[in-house]
């Protein structure tokens, strides 16, 4: 890696590290970020995580979901391997579906301070019902604050095909 690129990625320690250990308890400290090379451009970064698992806090039964994370970066971006390990850390974490997506969003806001972010969990049915919580955030005092309100008020009016159940 060239010297400048190595310097820009100094906070990224998990990518390419073959000795990474998976954590089996919720751990937001796993998340890593790197500098956005295009902070003046508004563009989407989307992650689809079809193998998310957590535990029901009451029964201890596993819950399975596809987690969709979409954001418009500011100065920082989340490194994808750290995101994978972070999402894996929910494996033995007991929280309701709604809590999981809000925790994920808040941890990513703390890490990156994005212009805009949304997290949508599409959980597989258990007991004959599925739960699909959605949350979003737009940076206060910017056009993204109004965008967040608009997207929340119009969310799921035209639902896409759900393919994880």
N, C-alpha and C positions, 0 to 999 in steps of 0.2 A: 504494500500500500504506500502510495506517495506520502511524503512528509506532511503536506498540508491536509490531505484526507485523514491521515492518522490523527493529527491534532484535532480536527473537527469531530472525530468519532471517539474521543478519549473517554467519554462517559458510557460508551457502549462496551460492556464486558462479557455479555452472554453470547452474542453472535459469533459463531465459529468456535466457541468453547465446548470441547467434547466432554469435559468433566462436569457439566452442569447437573446438579442434583434437583430433582423435582420435590417441591414442598407440598405436603398434604394438608396444610392448614392455611387459611386465608392470610395472604402476605402482600400488601400493597408496595412494600419496599423492593419487590422484585422488578417493578416497572423501571424502565430506562428510557431516556429521551435523547434526541440528537437535534442539532440545529437544522431548521428549515432553510434550504438554499433559495427559496422563493417566497419569502414572507410578504412581499408586496402583491403577490398574485393570490386571488381567491380561487381555490380549487378543492375538490372533494378527495378525501382518502376514506376508503371503505374497507371494513373487515367483516367477513362472514365466518362465524365460529360454530360449526355444526355439531360439535361434540362437547358442549358445555354440560357440566353436571354440578349439582349442589345437593344438599340434604334438606328435607322438610324439617323445620325446627321442632315440630311436635311429634311426628312419628319416626323420624330418622330415616324414612324411605328416600331413595334417590329420586331426584328430579332431573330430567334431561331437556335440553333446549338448544336451539340455534340462537346465538346472540349476534345481532347486527349492530355494528358500531360504525357510524359515519361522522366525519368531522371535517371542518375547514381549519387548517392549522394556522397558528400565529407564528411565533418565533421558534417554537419547539414542536417536535413530532415524536410519537411513541415508536419505539423499536419493536418490530413484530415478534421476535423470539421472546422478548421479555413479556410482551402481551400474552403470548401463548402460555408461558409459565405462570403468569399472574392468574389467568382464567382457570388454569389447572388447579391453582391453590384453593379454589372454591370447592373442590371435590368432596371434602369432608366438612365443609362449612354449612352450618344450619341457619338458613334464613328463608323467608318467603320470597317468591319470585319477584314481587315488586321491590323488595329491599335489595335483592341482588343487582337488578339493573340500575337502581339509583346509586348504590355503592360504587359500581363500575364507573358510572358517569362521573361521580364526584372525585374518585381517585384519578381519573384521566384529566379532569379539569385542574386538579392540584398539580399534576405532573407537567402538563403542557400549556395551560392557560390558552386554550384554543379560541378562535373567533366564534365558532359554533360547534356543537356536538349533539348527537342523539344516539341513544342506545335503546334497542328494541329486542326483547326476549320473546321468542316463540317457543313456549314449553309444550312438550308432548302431553297428551291427556293422561290424567290419573283419576280414577274414580268417575270416568265418563265426562270430564270437563277439562278444557285446556285454558290456560291463562297466558295472555300476551301483553305484558306491561311495556309501556313506551314512556321514555322521558327525554327531555332535551334542554338545552341551555344555549343562549346567545349572549355574547359579551355585552354587559350593561353600557348604555350610552352609544351603541353603534347600531348600524342597520341590521346586525345579526340578532339583536334583542327583539326587534319587530319580526324578523324572520322566524325566530323560535316561537313567538306567540302565534303567528299565522300557521306554522306547521303543526303546532299542538292542536289548535282549534280545528284544523282540517285533516288531522291524522286519521288514517284508516277509512276515509270516506269511500275510497275506491281500493279496497284491499287487493293486494297481489295474491297470486296463487301461493298457498302455503304448502311447501313440499317436504316438510320434515315429519309428517305424521300420516 
